[in-house]
Amino acid sequence: MVTRYRHRGRAASRPILIRGVLATFLACLWASTGCTIMQAQRQRAPTTDDLVVLSPNPGLRDMVGVSPCIFTGTVTGLRFGHHETTGPEFPYTFVRFSGVQLVTTSGQVRRGKDGSLEISYLGGIGEDLHGMIVNPSPKFTLGSRYIVFLRGGGWRTSPLAGADSGYFLLWGDVDDDESYVLSPAGLPLQKIVDGTPVFVRPERVDSQPEAEVAPLTMEEARQLGLVRETEPTPQEIKAYTERRRQRDAHAQVEARRARETERSAFFAHQRGKAMTLSEFKKEIEVLLPATRGQYKGFDRLYSTPVPFPEEGFRLAPVTK
């Protein structure tokens, strides 16, 4: 009786078990296939057919129209590297943003598990320690906050909407929409005229030219103990180098504080003239419906550049 019950139990449960295993297998297969397709869509490397040329200095209307993603974030990482699509002979600078807030997005944006976002642009130091400088190119500062326009379509040098104009510096508290919008050089954005940003240029009215100081004569230098008859020892050179390093570091800190104080005073004086981030976002919102669908080829975001042609670029005419 016990044996029969066990046999019938196995026989009755076998179809249920098979159906469960089959359902689990199909579900896993569907999930893995779906993930693979999504990953392939995100990871697909751009080709020459995806390359779209953009004006080096577009206006705000064009920047909004060609940028599927506009975001704000603080630079928390800078490194040099290269892409597999272009090879190690082309170094790129990788910039990581944290505290990312999407102003607008109409495409897939690759972000890290911590919500960070990384972009790259041509230029930097390669594996052979040779440097490459591309001019113009963006210049980001570690610890600074920016609003960035990520262009769509294939690119080779930079994914920004403009060679060095696809981003703006934000000055103010972190995650504050009342932060002021500045140019990358630090000039406050005053207004937008016909799609062109107009910046306020500060004028120093209280600055005075420094008085010229006559150079010391050799006799005066000897009397002040600035001229030595013997060579300094290695310990003295090391101590002098350390003092100079500390002095330079202190001077840099003081210069930064002076710039921030001057900028604060300037904003206090220009209250109402410098545009805030909330006002800048409103300008973007106005342009979004007006530019939707008018820029063909800029719909898809690519995090990697289009490969360079194998024959390279001709920088100067070839003379025979």
Backbone torsions as a table, in degrees:
resi	resn	phi	psi	omega
1	MET	NA	-40.2	179.6
2	VAL	-68.9	-41.9	179.8
3	THR	-62.4	-43.3	-180.0
4	ARG	-63.8	-40.3	-179.5
5	TYR	-63.5	-41.4	179.1
6	ARG	-66.3	-40.9	-179.2
7	HIS	-63.8	-45.1	-179.9
8	ARG	-66.0	-34.5	179.4
9	GLY	-64.3	-43.2	178.7
10	ARG	-65.6	-43.2	-177.9
11	ALA	-64.8	-39.0	-178.7
12	ALA	-72.9	-33.1	-176.4
13	SER	-85.8	-16.7	-176.3
14	ARG	-62.6	-46.3	178.1
15	PRO	-62.0	-38.5	178.7
16	ILE	-63.7	-42.5	180.0
17	LEU	-64.0	-43.5	180.0
18	ILE	-63.4	-43.4	179.1
19	ARG	-62.8	-37.7	179.6
20	GLY	-66.8	-43.8	178.9
21	VAL	-64.6	-42.1	-179.7
22	LEU	-63.7	-42.2	179.9
23	ALA	-65.1	-41.5	178.7
24	THR	-63.5	-42.4	179.8
25	PHE	-62.9	-44.4	179.9
26	LEU	-65.2	-38.1	179.3
27	ALA	-65.7	-43.2	178.6
28	CYS	-64.8	-40.7	179.2
29	LEU	-62.7	-43.0	179.7
30	TRP	-64.9	-42.1	-178.6
31	ALA	-66.4	-44.3	-179.0
32	SER	-66.1	-37.3	178.0
33	THR	-65.5	-42.9	179.1
34	GLY	-62.9	-44.2	179.1
35	CYS	-62.7	-39.3	-179.7
36	THR	-63.8	-42.5	-180.0
37	ILE	-64.5	-44.6	179.2
38	MET	-63.0	-41.4	179.4
39	GLN	-66.2	-38.9	178.4
40	ALA	-64.9	-37.6	177.9
41	GLN	-65.5	-38.7	-179.7
42	ARG	-74.3	-34.7	-171.6
43	GLN	-93.1	-5.7	-174.8
44	ARG	-60.3	124.6	-178.7
45	ALA	-76.1	139.4	179.3
46	PRO	-71.7	154.7	177.5
47	THR	-117.8	178.8	179.7
48	THR	-61.8	-28.6	179.0
49	ASP	-66.6	-23.5	-179.9
50	ASP	-86.1	-7.9	-175.7
51	LEU	-67.5	128.3	178.9
52	VAL	-128.8	125.5	-177.4
53	VAL	-84.9	136.9	-178.8
54	LEU	-126.7	145.6	177.5
55	SER	-59.3	140.1	-177.7
56	PRO	-66.2	-26.3	-179.3
57	ASN	-133.2	72.9	-178.8
58	PRO	-76.7	159.0	173.5
59	GLY	-78.4	176.0	-177.0
60	LEU	-64.0	-36.7	178.6
61	ARG	-60.6	-46.8	178.8
62	ASP	-65.8	-38.7	179.9
63	MET	-61.7	-41.7	178.3
64	VAL	-68.6	-39.2	-176.7
65	GLY	-68.1	-33.3	-176.5
66	VAL	-97.2	2.0	-174.2
67	SER	-109.9	100.5	174.8
68	PRO	-65.9	-18.4	-178.4
69	CYS	-135.6	127.5	172.4
70	ILE	-126.3	127.8	-175.7
71	PHE	-143.9	163.0	171.3
72	THR	-115.8	147.0	-179.5
73	GLY	-172.6	162.5	180.0
74	THR	-104.9	133.1	-178.9
75	VAL	-72.8	118.3	179.4
76	THR	-120.3	0.9	179.9
77	GLY	-157.4	135.4	175.8
78	LEU	-134.7	130.0	179.0
79	ARG	-152.7	164.1	176.1
80	PHE	-107.8	147.6	178.9
81	GLY	-171.9	-162.9	178.2
82	HIS	-147.8	164.7	177.7
83	HIS	-103.5	147.9	177.9
84	GLU	-65.6	-27.9	-178.0
85	THR	-71.8	-24.5	-177.5
86	THR	-111.7	-20.4	177.6
87	GLY	91.6	164.2	-176.7
88	PRO	-70.3	-13.1	-179.8
89	GLU	-75.7	-9.9	177.6
90	PHE	-116.6	97.5	179.9
91	PRO	-75.3	147.2	177.5
92	TYR	-126.6	150.9	173.9
93	THR	-98.9	123.1	-179.1
94	PHE	-101.7	128.7	-177.6
95	VAL	-119.3	123.4	179.3
96	ARG	-105.6	132.0	179.1
97	PHE	-110.5	135.7	174.7
98	SER	-117.2	165.9	-176.3
99	GLY	61.9	37.8	-173.5
100	VAL	-72.2	132.9	173.4
101	GLN	-125.9	122.3	-178.0
102	LEU	-80.2	119.4	174.4
103	VAL	-75.8	-44.7	175.0
104	THR	-157.9	147.4	176.2
105	THR	-154.5	135.7	176.8
106	SER	-128.5	15.6	179.6
107	GLY	-143.3	171.2	179.4
108	GLN	-74.2	127.2	-179.3
109	VAL	-113.8	123.1	179.6
110	ARG	-80.1	121.0	-179.3
111	ARG	-130.6	153.7	179.0
112	GLY	-75.2	173.6	179.4
113	LYS	-62.9	-27.7	178.8
114	ASP	-88.1	7.7	179.6
115	GLY	85.1	2.0	-179.4
116	SER	-74.6	165.9	-177.9
117	LEU	-138.1	134.4	-177.1
118	GLU	-122.4	134.1	175.0
119	ILE	-123.1	169.4	178.9
120	SER	-146.3	152.7	175.8
121	TYR	-143.5	154.2	-174.0
122	LEU	-65.3	134.8	179.1
123	GLY	124.3	146.4	179.4
124	GLY	142.6	-153.1	-178.2
125	ILE	-114.2	125.4	-178.4
126	GLY	-84.4	-178.8	-179.3
127	GLU	-66.0	-25.1	177.5
128	ASP	-87.1	10.3	179.0
129	LEU	66.1	15.5	173.4
130	HIS	-91.1	136.7	-177.4
131	GLY	-93.7	152.2	175.3
132	MET	-130.2	126.1	179.2
133	ILE	-114.2	125.6	178.1
134	VAL	-113.4	124.6	-177.0
135	ASN	-125.5	124.0	3.0
136	PRO	-86.0	156.8	177.4
137	SER	-153.0	156.4	179.9
138	PRO	-67.3	154.9	178.4
139	LYS	-134.8	106.3	-179.0
140	PHE	-101.7	148.0	-180.0
141	THR	-112.6	132.5	-179.9
142	LEU	-61.5	129.8	179.4
143	GLY	92.4	-9.0	-179.9
144	SER	-90.6	156.6	-178.1
145	ARG	-109.6	141.1	-174.4
146	TYR	-138.1	161.4	163.7
147	ILE	-112.5	126.1	-168.4
148	VAL	-120.9	137.6	176.2
149	PHE	-105.5	109.0	178.4
150	LEU	-91.8	115.5	-178.9
151	ARG	-77.8	155.8	174.2
152	GLY	-95.8	177.1	-179.0
153	GLY	82.4	165.8	-179.6
154	GLY	-70.9	145.7	-179.1
155	TRP	-142.6	161.4	177.9
156	ARG	-120.2	-37.9	-174.2
157	THR	-100.0	-41.3	-175.6
158	SER	-155.9	140.5	176.6
159	PRO	-86.8	6.6	179.7
160	LEU	-83.4	155.1	179.1
161	ALA	-80.4	72.5	-176.2
162	GLY	130.5	144.8	-176.4
163	ALA	-57.2	-50.0	178.0
164	ASP	-139.0	22.8	-178.1
165	SER	-124.2	8.7	-178.3
166	GLY	-89.4	22.4	178.8
167	TYR	-156.4	157.2	179.7
168	PHE	-134.3	144.3	177.5
169	LEU	-81.9	139.9	177.7
170	LEU	-110.4	130.2	-178.6
171	TRP	-119.1	119.3	-178.3
172	GLY	148.9	-168.3	-179.7
173	ASP	-68.2	150.6	179.1
174	VAL	-65.7	139.6	178.6
175	ASP	60.9	30.5	-179.8
176	ASP	-112.5	119.5	179.4
177	ASP	-72.4	-8.8	176.7
178	GLU	-91.7	8.6	173.7
179	SER	-64.0	150.1	-179.6
180	TYR	-85.0	145.4	178.5
181	VAL	-95.9	125.3	-178.3
182	LEU	-122.7	161.7	169.6
183	SER	-72.6	163.0	176.8
184	PRO	-56.1	-25.4	178.3
185	ALA	-83.3	-7.0	177.3
186	GLY	101.3	9.3	178.6
187	LEU	-85.5	130.3	-178.5
188	PRO	-66.2	140.7	175.9
189	LEU	-80.9	121.7	-176.7
190	GLN	-91.7	-46.8	-176.8
191	LYS	-165.0	172.7	176.2
192	ILE	-115.5	119.8	-178.7
193	VAL	-118.5	113.7	179.6
194	ASP	54.1	39.9	178.4
195	GLY	79.2	4.2	-178.8
196	THR	-109.8	124.8	177.2
197	PRO	-66.8	134.4	177.0
198	VAL	-114.5	123.6	-175.2
199	PHE	-104.7	148.0	176.6
200	VAL	-84.1	131.4	178.6
201	ARG	-104.6	113.1	-178.0
202	PRO	-68.9	145.1	177.8
203	GLU	-121.6	127.7	178.1
204	ARG	-87.4	107.9	-179.0
205	VAL	-93.0	-19.5	-177.0
206	ASP	-101.6	2.9	-178.5
207	SER	-79.5	141.1	179.8
208	GLN	-122.7	144.3	178.6
209	PRO	-64.9	142.0	179.6
210	GLU	-71.8	140.9	179.6
211	ALA	-70.5	140.6	179.3
212	GLU	-74.7	137.1	-179.4
213	VAL	-109.6	126.6	179.9
214	ALA	-69.8	139.6	179.9
215	PRO	-68.2	152.1	178.8
216	LEU	-74.7	145.7	172.1
217	THR	-81.1	165.4	-179.7
218	MET	-62.9	-37.3	179.4
219	GLU	-66.5	-41.7	178.0
220	GLU	-64.7	-37.6	178.3
221	ALA	-64.6	-38.4	177.2
222	ARG	-65.3	-42.6	-179.5
223	GLN	-63.6	-31.9	178.5
224	LEU	-84.8	-0.8	178.6
225	GLY	77.0	23.0	-178.7
226	LEU	-90.7	-8.7	-179.8
227	VAL	-113.2	129.5	-179.7
228	ARG	-112.0	146.6	178.2
229	GLU	-89.0	-18.5	-178.6
230	THR	-118.5	158.6	178.5
231	GLU	-73.7	142.7	178.7
232	PRO	-69.6	150.7	178.8
233	THR	-78.5	161.7	177.4
234	PRO	-58.3	-34.6	178.5
235	GLN	-65.8	-39.8	179.1
236	GLU	-67.8	-37.9	177.8
237	ILE	-64.6	-42.7	179.1
238	LYS	-63.6	-43.4	179.3
239	ALA	-64.7	-40.3	179.0
240	TYR	-65.6	-40.7	179.4
241	THR	-63.4	-41.1	179.1
242	GLU	-66.3	-40.8	178.1
243	ARG	-63.5	-40.0	179.8
244	ARG	-67.4	-38.5	178.6
245	ARG	-63.5	-44.6	178.4
246	GLN	-64.3	-39.1	179.2
247	ARG	-65.7	-41.8	179.1
248	ASP	-66.0	-40.9	178.7
249	ALA	-63.5	-41.7	177.9
250	HIS	-64.2	-39.2	179.6
251	ALA	-65.4	-37.9	178.5
252	GLN	-65.6	-41.0	178.2
253	VAL	-64.0	-44.3	180.0
254	GLU	-65.1	-38.7	178.3
255	ALA	-65.1	-39.3	178.1
256	ARG	-64.8	-42.6	178.1
257	ARG	-63.3	-39.3	179.1
258	ALA	-64.1	-40.5	179.0
259	ARG	-65.0	-43.0	179.5
260	GLU	-64.7	-40.5	178.5
261	THR	-64.4	-43.9	178.5
262	GLU	-63.4	-40.0	179.8
263	ARG	-67.7	-39.0	178.2
264	SER	-63.3	-43.8	178.4
265	ALA	-64.1	-37.6	179.8
266	PHE	-65.7	-43.3	179.5
267	PHE	-66.2	-36.9	177.3
268	ALA	-63.1	-36.7	179.1
269	HIS	-75.1	-32.7	-177.2
270	GLN	-97.9	24.7	-177.6
271	ARG	-55.1	126.1	-178.7
272	GLY	94.2	-13.6	-179.6
273	LYS	-99.3	-32.9	179.3
274	ALA	-84.7	135.2	-176.1
275	MET	-80.7	138.2	177.0
276	THR	-92.3	169.0	-179.0
277	LEU	-64.8	-38.3	178.8
278	SER	-63.1	-39.7	177.1
279	GLU	-67.9	-37.0	179.0
280	PHE	-66.5	-38.8	177.4
281	LYS	-62.9	-35.9	178.1
282	LYS	-64.8	-38.6	176.5
283	GLU	-62.3	-38.9	178.8
284	ILE	-67.1	-42.7	-179.6
285	GLU	-62.2	-33.9	178.0
286	VAL	-67.8	-36.6	-176.4
287	LEU	-81.2	-20.7	-176.1
288	LEU	-58.5	-55.2	-179.4
289	PRO	-67.7	-26.5	-178.7
290	ALA	-74.8	-21.6	-177.4
291	THR	-108.7	-3.8	-175.4
292	ARG	-64.9	126.3	176.7
293	GLY	79.8	2.9	-177.8
294	GLN	-94.5	-9.5	-177.0
295	TYR	-118.5	93.1	-177.4
296	LYS	-74.4	141.5	178.0
297	GLY	89.7	-3.7	-178.4
298	PHE	-110.1	20.1	-175.5
299	ASP	-80.9	-31.3	-172.3
300	ARG	-101.1	135.5	178.3
301	LEU	-91.1	140.0	175.7
302	TYR	-127.6	130.8	178.3
303	SER	-91.8	-10.1	178.7
304	THR	-119.2	151.1	-176.8
305	PRO	-79.7	162.3	173.9
306	VAL	-72.8	138.0	-179.7
307	PRO	-59.0	147.4	176.5
308	PHE	-78.4	150.7	178.0
309	PRO	-63.2	144.8	-176.7
310	GLU	-63.4	-31.3	179.7
311	GLU	-78.7	-6.1	178.9
312	GLY	78.8	-172.2	-179.6
313	PHE	-110.0	140.2	177.3
314	ARG	-89.5	109.7	-177.4
315	LEU	-85.4	-20.3	-179.4
316	ALA	-148.0	154.3	178.5
317	PRO	-59.8	141.9	178.1
318	VAL	-84.9	123.0	178.6
319	THR	-103.6	135.8	-179.1
320	LYS	-96.5	NA	NA
